[in-house]
Amino acid sequence: MLSLSIYVLIVLALTWCVKSFVFTRAVVDGSSMENTLQNGDNLIVNRMAYRLGAPERFDIIVFPYKYQKNTYYIKRII
């Protein structure tokens, strides 16, 4: 029973690390990306993608708004 508990704790810790440092969730608020993303859509954002390579044309990116905490913009690179 102890080994199962340790296994579950390790899996939960790894899941938390992946969720916190690799992927995050974003919700679309507004209509600036309509036809591709609708108001209220949920996105899973890869935080590590652009550490491995530069963004390319037509990529959709999520970046923080520097004047307000916990506010992010979702835009397409053209």
Secondary structure as GFF3:
##gff-version 3
##sequence-region A 1 78
A	DSSP	alpha_helix	2	21	.	.	.	ID=ss1
A	DSSP	beta_strand	23	27	.	.	.	ID=ss2
A	DSSP	beta_strand	42	46	.	.	.	ID=ss3
A	DSSP	alpha_helix	49	52	.	.	.	ID=ss4
A	DSSP	beta_strand	60	64	.	.	.	ID=ss5
A	DSSP	beta_strand	72	76	.	.	.	ID=ss6
###
